[in-house]
Amino acid sequence: MDKRHSSAGPIIALFVLAALSLPVAYAAGYLWAGDTHILLMPILRDSSEECQMVIRVFPHEWEATLFSPAGRIEELLTGRDVLVMARIHGGVI
């Protein structure tokens, strides 16, 4: 009798690998594709307490749109305000 080997195993493994690598690539792109600026601001006038705000600046508007959810997740995980924006061409940032 002939034994048939199923070809579904390698295909499923490929889909699992792709499903696991997409979030890692997304997070890596968020962290490395843009410039990061951290601002320290007093909470109140004449206060010694400060809050941190992270500004992530990406070269293109579509990148800022793509990574906005990651900025929200960073806010939830770190407790800091995060602003995700596109570079203003001709501007300082």
C-alpha positions in Angstrom: 0.0 0.0 0.0 1.1 3.5 -0.8 1.3 6.0 2.0 0.3 9.5 1.0 1.9 12.5 2.8 -0.3 15.5 3.5 1.0 18.8 2.1 -1.1 20.7 4.6 1.6 20.6 7.4 4.2 22.9 5.7 1.4 25.3 4.6 0.0 25.6 8.1 3.5 26.1 9.5 4.1 28.9 6.9 0.9 30.6 7.9 1.8 30.4 11.7 5.2 31.8 11.0 3.8 34.7 9.0 1.1 35.4 11.7 3.9 35.5 14.4 6.3 37.6 12.4 3.8 40.4 11.4 3.4 41.8 14.9 7.2 41.7 15.5 7.8 43.5 12.2 5.1 46.1 13.1 6.6 46.8 16.5 10.1 47.0 15.0 9.0 49.4 12.4 7.3 51.6 15.0 10.4 51.8 17.2 13.0 52.2 14.4 11.3 54.0 11.4 10.8 57.3 13.1 12.6 59.8 15.3 11.8 59.9 19.0 11.7 63.0 21.1 10.9 63.0 24.9 9.6 66.1 26.5 9.6 66.7 30.2 6.9 69.1 31.3 5.9 70.4 34.7 2.4 69.1 35.7 1.5 72.4 37.2 3.1 75.9 37.1 5.5 76.2 40.0 5.5 72.4 40.5 8.5 70.1 40.8 6.5 67.2 39.4 7.1 66.5 35.8 5.3 64.4 33.2 6.9 62.9 30.1 5.5 63.1 26.6 6.9 61.0 23.8 6.7 62.4 20.3 7.4 59.9 17.5 7.9 61.6 14.1 7.7 59.6 10.9 8.9 60.7 7.4 5.5 60.3 5.8 1.8 60.8 6.7 0.9 57.2 5.9 3.5 56.0 8.4 2.1 58.2 11.1 -1.4 56.8 10.3 -0.1 53.2 10.2 1.7 53.5 13.6 -1.0 55.5 15.5 -2.4 52.3 17.1 1.1 51.4 18.3 1.3 54.9 19.9 -1.9 54.3 21.8 -0.6 50.9 23.0 2.6 52.6 24.1 0.5 55.1 26.1 -1.4 52.3 27.8 1.8 50.3 28.6 4.0 53.2 29.8 1.5 55.7 31.2 3.1 58.5 29.2 1.4 60.6 26.6 2.5 59.7 23.1 2.1 61.8 20.0 2.5 60.1 16.6 3.0 62.6 13.7 4.4 63.0 10.2 7.4 65.2 9.6 6.6 68.7 8.8 8.7 69.3 5.6 10.7 72.5 5.9 10.1 72.6 9.7 12.3 72.0 12.6 11.0 68.6 13.7 
